[in-house]
Amino acid sequence: MPFAIKIFHRLNKKYKGYNFKAFKKETIADFAEHIALHVNIDAIHKALDDT
């Protein structure tokens, strides 16, 4: 049993742990989707080329 679960399970019997790897993967995927939907890369390239 991981250290954090041993400690926190004593404080709260319902504590199951935290999967940072899964959280990180989901957060990066959400960010990439947001960028794809809201950022116009072609407009950025054009604006940079025009300077």
Phi and psi restraints in degrees (range 20) as a CNS / XPLOR table:
assign (resid 1 and name C) (resid 2 and name N)
       (resid 2 and name CA) (resid 2 and name C) 1.0 -59.5 20.0 2
assign (resid 2 and name N) (resid 2 and name CA)
       (resid 2 and name C) (resid 3 and name N) 1.0 151.7 20.0 2
assign (resid 2 and name C) (resid 3 and name N)
       (resid 3 and name CA) (resid 3 and name C) 1.0 -54.8 20.0 2
assign (resid 3 and name N) (resid 3 and name CA)
       (resid 3 and name C) (resid 4 and name N) 1.0 -48.7 20.0 2
assign (resid 3 and name C) (resid 4 and name N)
       (resid 4 and name CA) (resid 4 and name C) 1.0 -60.0 20.0 2
assign (resid 4 and name N) (resid 4 and name CA)
       (resid 4 and name C) (resid 5 and name N) 1.0 -40.7 20.0 2
assign (resid 4 and name C) (resid 5 and name N)
       (resid 5 and name CA) (resid 5 and name C) 1.0 -66.1 20.0 2
assign (resid 5 and name N) (resid 5 and name CA)
       (resid 5 and name C) (resid 6 and name N) 1.0 -40.7 20.0 2
assign (resid 5 and name C) (resid 6 and name N)
       (resid 6 and name CA) (resid 6 and name C) 1.0 -58.2 20.0 2
assign (resid 6 and name N) (resid 6 and name CA)
       (resid 6 and name C) (resid 7 and name N) 1.0 -45.6 20.0 2
assign (resid 6 and name C) (resid 7 and name N)
       (resid 7 and name CA) (resid 7 and name C) 1.0 -70.0 20.0 2
assign (resid 7 and name N) (resid 7 and name CA)
       (resid 7 and name C) (resid 8 and name N) 1.0 -54.0 20.0 2
assign (resid 7 and name C) (resid 8 and name N)
       (resid 8 and name CA) (resid 8 and name C) 1.0 -72.2 20.0 2
assign (resid 8 and name N) (resid 8 and name CA)
       (resid 8 and name C) (resid 9 and name N) 1.0 -27.9 20.0 2
assign (resid 8 and name C) (resid 9 and name N)
       (resid 9 and name CA) (resid 9 and name C) 1.0 -65.0 20.0 2
assign (resid 9 and name N) (resid 9 and name CA)
       (resid 9 and name C) (resid 10 and name N) 1.0 -30.8 20.0 2
assign (resid 9 and name C) (resid 10 and name N)
       (resid 10 and name CA) (resid 10 and name C) 1.0 -66.9 20.0 2
assign (resid 10 and name N) (resid 10 and name CA)
       (resid 10 and name C) (resid 11 and name N) 1.0 -33.2 20.0 2
assign (resid 10 and name C) (resid 11 and name N)
       (resid 11 and name CA) (resid 11 and name C) 1.0 -81.3 20.0 2
assign (resid 11 and name N) (resid 11 and name CA)
       (resid 11 and name C) (resid 12 and name N) 1.0 -36.4 20.0 2
assign (resid 11 and name C) (resid 12 and name N)
       (resid 12 and name CA) (resid 12 and name C) 1.0 -141.3 20.0 2
assign (resid 12 and name N) (resid 12 and name CA)
       (resid 12 and name C) (resid 13 and name N) 1.0 109.7 20.0 2
assign (resid 12 and name C) (resid 13 and name N)
       (resid 13 and name CA) (resid 13 and name C) 1.0 -62.5 20.0 2
assign (resid 13 and name N) (resid 13 and name CA)
       (resid 13 and name C) (resid 14 and name N) 1.0 -19.9 20.0 2
assign (resid 13 and name C) (resid 14 and name N)
       (resid 14 and name CA) (resid 14 and name C) 1.0 -86.3 20.0 2
assign (resid 14 and name N) (resid 14 and name CA)
       (resid 14 and name C) (resid 15 and name N) 1.0 -5.8 20.0 2
assign (resid 14 and name C) (resid 15 and name N)
       (resid 15 and name CA) (resid 15 and name C) 1.0 -62.9 20.0 2
assign (resid 15 and name N) (resid 15 and name CA)
       (resid 15 and name C) (resid 16 and name N) 1.0 126.7 20.0 2
assign (resid 15 and name C) (resid 16 and name N)
       (resid 16 and name CA) (resid 16 and name C) 1.0 -110.4 20.0 2
assign (resid 16 and name N) (resid 16 and name CA)
       (resid 16 and name C) (resid 17 and name N) 1.0 -12.7 20.0 2
assign (resid 16 and name C) (resid 17 and name N)
       (resid 17 and name CA) (resid 17 and name C) 1.0 109.9 20.0 2
assign (resid 17 and name N) (resid 17 and name CA)
       (resid 17 and name C) (resid 18 and name N) 1.0 177.5 20.0 2
assign (resid 17 and name C) (resid 18 and name N)
       (resid 18 and name CA) (resid 18 and name C) 1.0 -137.2 20.0 2
assign (resid 18 and name N) (resid 18 and name CA)
       (resid 18 and name C) (resid 19 and name N) 1.0 124.9 20.0 2
assign (resid 18 and name C) (resid 19 and name N)
       (resid 19 and name CA) (resid 19 and name C) 1.0 -99.3 20.0 2
assign (resid 19 and name N) (resid 19 and name CA)
       (resid 19 and name C) (resid 20 and name N) 1.0 88.9 20.0 2
assign (resid 19 and name C) (resid 20 and name N)
       (resid 20 and name CA) (resid 20 and name C) 1.0 -63.5 20.0 2
assign (resid 20 and name N) (resid 20 and name CA)
       (resid 20 and name C) (resid 21 and name N) 1.0 -36.5 20.0 2
assign (resid 20 and name C) (resid 21 and name N)
       (resid 21 and name CA) (resid 21 and name C) 1.0 -60.1 20.0 2
assign (resid 21 and name N) (resid 21 and name CA)
       (resid 21 and name C) (resid 22 and name N) 1.0 -44.6 20.0 2
assign (resid 21 and name C) (resid 22 and name N)
       (resid 22 and name CA) (resid 22 and name C) 1.0 -67.8 20.0 2
assign (resid 22 and name N) (resid 22 and name CA)
       (resid 22 and name C) (resid 23 and name N) 1.0 -41.2 20.0 2
assign (resid 22 and name C) (resid 23 and name N)
       (resid 23 and name CA) (resid 23 and name C) 1.0 -60.7 20.0 2
assign (resid 23 and name N) (resid 23 and name CA)
       (resid 23 and name C) (resid 24 and name N) 1.0 -45.3 20.0 2
assign (resid 23 and name C) (resid 24 and name N)
       (resid 24 and name CA) (resid 24 and name C) 1.0 -62.4 20.0 2
assign (resid 24 and name N) (resid 24 and name CA)
       (resid 24 and name C) (resid 25 and name N) 1.0 -45.2 20.0 2
assign (resid 24 and name C) (resid 25 and name N)
       (resid 25 and name CA) (resid 25 and name C) 1.0 -61.3 20.0 2
assign (resid 25 and name N) (resid 25 and name CA)
       (resid 25 and name C) (resid 26 and name N) 1.0 -44.5 20.0 2
assign (resid 25 and name C) (resid 26 and name N)
       (resid 26 and name CA) (resid 26 and name C) 1.0 -67.2 20.0 2
assign (resid 26 and name N) (resid 26 and name CA)
       (resid 26 and name C) (resid 27 and name N) 1.0 -39.7 20.0 2
assign (resid 26 and name C) (resid 27 and name N)
       (resid 27 and name CA) (resid 27 and name C) 1.0 -64.8 20.0 2
assign (resid 27 and name N) (resid 27 and name CA)
       (resid 27 and name C) (resid 28 and name N) 1.0 -42.4 20.0 2
assign (resid 27 and name C) (resid 28 and name N)
       (resid 28 and name CA) (resid 28 and name C) 1.0 -65.1 20.0 2
assign (resid 28 and name N) (resid 28 and name CA)
       (resid 28 and name C) (resid 29 and name N) 1.0 -42.1 20.0 2
assign (resid 28 and name C) (resid 29 and name N)
       (resid 29 and name CA) (resid 29 and name C) 1.0 -63.1 20.0 2
assign (resid 29 and name N) (resid 29 and name CA)
       (resid 29 and name C) (resid 30 and name N) 1.0 -42.0 20.0 2
assign (resid 29 and name C) (resid 30 and name N)
       (resid 30 and name CA) (resid 30 and name C) 1.0 -63.1 20.0 2
assign (resid 30 and name N) (resid 30 and name CA)
       (resid 30 and name C) (resid 31 and name N) 1.0 -42.1 20.0 2
assign (resid 30 and name C) (resid 31 and name N)
       (resid 31 and name CA) (resid 31 and name C) 1.0 -64.1 20.0 2
assign (resid 31 and name N) (resid 31 and name CA)
       (resid 31 and name C) (resid 32 and name N) 1.0 -44.7 20.0 2
assign (resid 31 and name C) (resid 32 and name N)
       (resid 32 and name CA) (resid 32 and name C) 1.0 -61.6 20.0 2
assign (resid 32 and name N) (resid 32 and name CA)
       (resid 32 and name C) (resid 33 and name N) 1.0 -40.0 20.0 2
assign (resid 32 and name C) (resid 33 and name N)
       (resid 33 and name CA) (resid 33 and name C) 1.0 -65.3 20.0 2
assign (resid 33 and name N) (resid 33 and name CA)
       (resid 33 and name C) (resid 34 and name N) 1.0 -42.0 20.0 2
assign (resid 33 and name C) (resid 34 and name N)
       (resid 34 and name CA) (resid 34 and name C) 1.0 -60.4 20.0 2
assign (resid 34 and name N) (resid 34 and name CA)
       (resid 34 and name C) (resid 35 and name N) 1.0 -45.4 20.0 2
assign (resid 34 and name C) (resid 35 and name N)
       (resid 35 and name CA) (resid 35 and name C) 1.0 -62.0 20.0 2
assign (resid 35 and name N) (resid 35 and name CA)
       (resid 35 and name C) (resid 36 and name N) 1.0 -45.5 20.0 2
assign (resid 35 and name C) (resid 36 and name N)
       (resid 36 and name CA) (resid 36 and name C) 1.0 -60.2 20.0 2
assign (resid 36 and name N) (resid 36 and name CA)
       (resid 36 and name C) (resid 37 and name N) 1.0 -35.6 20.0 2
assign (resid 36 and name C) (resid 37 and name N)
       (resid 37 and name CA) (resid 37 and name C) 1.0 -82.9 20.0 2
assign (resid 37 and name N) (resid 37 and name CA)
       (resid 37 and name C) (resid 38 and name N) 1.0 -29.5 20.0 2
assign (resid 37 and name C) (resid 38 and name N)
       (resid 38 and name CA) (resid 38 and name C) 1.0 -117.1 20.0 2
assign (resid 38 and name N) (resid 38 and name CA)
       (resid 38 and name C) (resid 39 and name N) 1.0 -5.4 20.0 2
assign (resid 38 and name C) (resid 39 and name N)
       (resid 39 and name CA) (resid 39 and name C) 1.0 -116.8 20.0 2
assign (resid 39 and name N) (resid 39 and name CA)
       (resid 39 and name C) (resid 40 and name N) 1.0 127.3 20.0 2
assign (resid 39 and name C) (resid 40 and name N)
       (resid 40 and name CA) (resid 40 and name C) 1.0 -95.2 20.0 2
assign (resid 40 and name N) (resid 40 and name CA)
       (resid 40 and name C) (resid 41 and name N) 1.0 93.7 20.0 2
assign (resid 40 and name C) (resid 41 and name N)
       (resid 41 and name CA) (resid 41 and name C) 1.0 -62.1 20.0 2
assign (resid 41 and name N) (resid 41 and name CA)
       (resid 41 and name C) (resid 42 and name N) 1.0 -38.3 20.0 2
assign (resid 41 and name C) (resid 42 and name N)
       (resid 42 and name CA) (resid 42 and name C) 1.0 -61.5 20.0 2
assign (resid 42 and name N) (resid 42 and name CA)
       (resid 42 and name C) (resid 43 and name N) 1.0 -40.5 20.0 2
assign (resid 42 and name C) (resid 43 and name N)
       (resid 43 and name CA) (resid 43 and name C) 1.0 -65.8 20.0 2
assign (resid 43 and name N) (resid 43 and name CA)
       (resid 43 and name C) (resid 44 and name N) 1.0 -37.6 20.0 2
assign (resid 43 and name C) (resid 44 and name N)
       (resid 44 and name CA) (resid 44 and name C) 1.0 -65.3 20.0 2
assign (resid 44 and name N) (resid 44 and name CA)
       (resid 44 and name C) (resid 45 and name N) 1.0 -46.2 20.0 2
assign (resid 44 and name C) (resid 45 and name N)
       (resid 45 and name CA) (resid 45 and name C) 1.0 -59.4 20.0 2
assign (resid 45 and name N) (resid 45 and name CA)
       (resid 45 and name C) (resid 46 and name N) 1.0 -45.3 20.0 2
assign (resid 45 and name C) (resid 46 and name N)
       (resid 46 and name CA) (resid 46 and name C) 1.0 -62.4 20.0 2
assign (resid 46 and name N) (resid 46 and name CA)
       (resid 46 and name C) (resid 47 and name N) 1.0 -43.8 20.0 2
assign (resid 46 and name C) (resid 47 and name N)
       (resid 47 and name CA) (resid 47 and name C) 1.0 -63.6 20.0 2
assign (resid 47 and name N) (resid 47 and name CA)
       (resid 47 and name C) (resid 48 and name N) 1.0 -36.9 20.0 2
assign (resid 47 and name C) (resid 48 and name N)
       (resid 48 and name CA) (resid 48 and name C) 1.0 -71.7 20.0 2
assign (resid 48 and name N) (resid 48 and name CA)
       (resid 48 and name C) (resid 49 and name N) 1.0 -37.4 20.0 2
assign (resid 48 and name C) (resid 49 and name N)
       (resid 49 and name CA) (resid 49 and name C) 1.0 -67.8 20.0 2
assign (resid 49 and name N) (resid 49 and name CA)
       (resid 49 and name C) (resid 50 and name N) 1.0 -29.9 20.0 2
assign (resid 49 and name C) (resid 50 and name N)
       (resid 50 and name CA) (resid 50 and name C) 1.0 -77.2 20.0 2
assign (resid 50 and name N) (resid 50 and name CA)
       (resid 50 and name C) (resid 51 and name N) 1.0 -10.9 20.0 2
